[in-house]
Amino acid sequence: MSISPKTPFVIPWMKLSELAEEAPRERRERRRAMRHSCCGSITMQEEGTAGYIATGISDISLTGCYVELLATLPIGTLLSILLRVDGVTLRGMADVRTSHPGVGMGLEFREMGAADKAALHQLINRLSAAAKS
């Protein structure tokens, strides 16, 4: 088969939903904790810099959150964070685990004080209960 600019080349692409169905379970979901949809805000500061980034988050779990951000940071970037979700304020450290330029990035919580961890657990329990009702 020869391909020329005048000959259309068609590749039989699978739908994304079909790819997800065929992917092994461990490849599709690697999270250690269940995510919960939320509407919140986050202020982040990269270690060693003076500037801040403020934006929204779309989901949260006991181990991290997803940040809505067009210009994402590189994977592995360490951040000081201040989260505000459903009337709860949390402080801690997180690092960038996934980066989707133009969409957002996934953060994994690294360090959090005992009071912030307790508040996070209460928040997750409240979000979980609200999702079930």
Steps between C-alpha positions, in 0.01 A plus 500: 500500500643835406403819672495829318363840592193421287435161662315523832659294773249368751591341831222311676525676840323355798277719711661614825231316697595176323866553586411553865297179503792302359764649728584286803339625821835585659591726206167682501488583871820537699366727770527383857192695615159570352460842338209729583372779277519838664512869431793661674801721462871452542791737539835344413857617532787316338786436741769766465283755319321814614196476271166333569251324275132512596242286321218250552489130577248253359550198724672396821594181685692408812818485291470793260293726277459606137583863423339680206782689330581583137876548544602198707820439693744215434447162663694481827467871585470546878235748611386665819118495484202669661168329415150630564216255446147510643596737781813301595851647470796262472873573483779269397752392241424316177676400184384490139427138400320551167505792261248563221588835335190699418291302751664459839724290720472242772664570835597247764499621859845453657497674837208620707471581870286284730218756519494537121495121453207472742315778317568327166355172631188683622464677165531176305243331727258791446552497119454123495176518701367780276572293187303205640189705584 
